[in-house]
Amino acid sequence: MTEGRRLLIALLQRTKARAVAARCSVQPPAVSKWASGYQRPAPRARRELESNYGIAASLWGESRRRV
């Protein structure tokens, strides 16, 4: 588990996924996929997570697509 994912899960304990999604300009299911580890945020969303919630973009590790 990446540190970014761990911090996002902690954030979702106190903030609704819908609110996080709105601040990152994505749909709520995307936030759920990030928290589950199925996907990682795109670079733009990582910047928004860093800016709005202090979850550094570098904490998500390298982006890889599932095959």
N, C-alpha and C positions, 0 to 999 in steps of 0.2 A: 504494500500500500504506500502510495506517495504521501509525503507530508502535506501537499496541497489537498489531497483527498481527505486526509485526517482532519485538517482544519475546516474544510467545507462541512464535513459531517458534524463537527462541533458547532459550527455556525448555524446549521439547520436545526439544532436542538433549541435555539432561541429565536430564529427568524424563519418565516415561511419561505418555501422554495419559490413561490410566486413572486415574493418581494425581491429575492436574489435574481431571479430571471429578469424581472423588469429593469433592474439596475444594470444588468449585463446585456440587455437587448436580445434576449433569447426566449424561447418558450419554456414553461415550467418543466416539461418532460426532459429537456436537455440537462437541467440541474440535477434531476433524479439520476440520469445516466452518469453524470460526473461522480455523484456520491456513491453510486453502486460500483464504479470502476469500469463500467462497460465502455465509456468514452471519456476522453479528456477534453477540457475546454480548448477551443480554438485560440490562437494568439490574441485576438481582439477581446475575447471574453476573459482571458487570463489578465489582460491589462485592466479590465474593468473590476475584476475580483481584487486585484492588487490595490487599485485606486479607492474602491469603495469599502473593502473589508480588510485590507492589509495582508491578504494571502498572496505572497510574492509569486510572480509568474514562474520563476525558476524552480519552485517547489513541486511542480507537476511532472518533472522529468521530461524525457523526450516524447514527442507526439508520435504515436504509431497507430496505424489503422488496423483494425481487426480483419483478418482474412478468413 
